[in-house]
């Protein structure tokens, strides 16, 4: 094999490797940016929901009602589950129903745990 041909083959292989690497980095970066954006949406939505709940709870307390207001984390965890559902490709109706049941179960479990924690704290104060 001629030195010139070997050099050309080396240049072509190097170019293919360079382009392939650049494409891989671009895809990984894009996916990372999408995930970061979804996390930001989850946090903003959860925070807004929590603030509205806090305002409602405050108004209920001012009217003499007893309320339990869960921490911000109890809003973030279920909202994150919703984004997992939304990220799925080719979501069928049956899969959507199963995902909604998962979300409801998760939301109830998180609420129950925070409610138990609040009750335990109230008993310890008494």
Helices and strands as residue ranges (DSSP letters): H 3-62, H 73-86, H 93-125
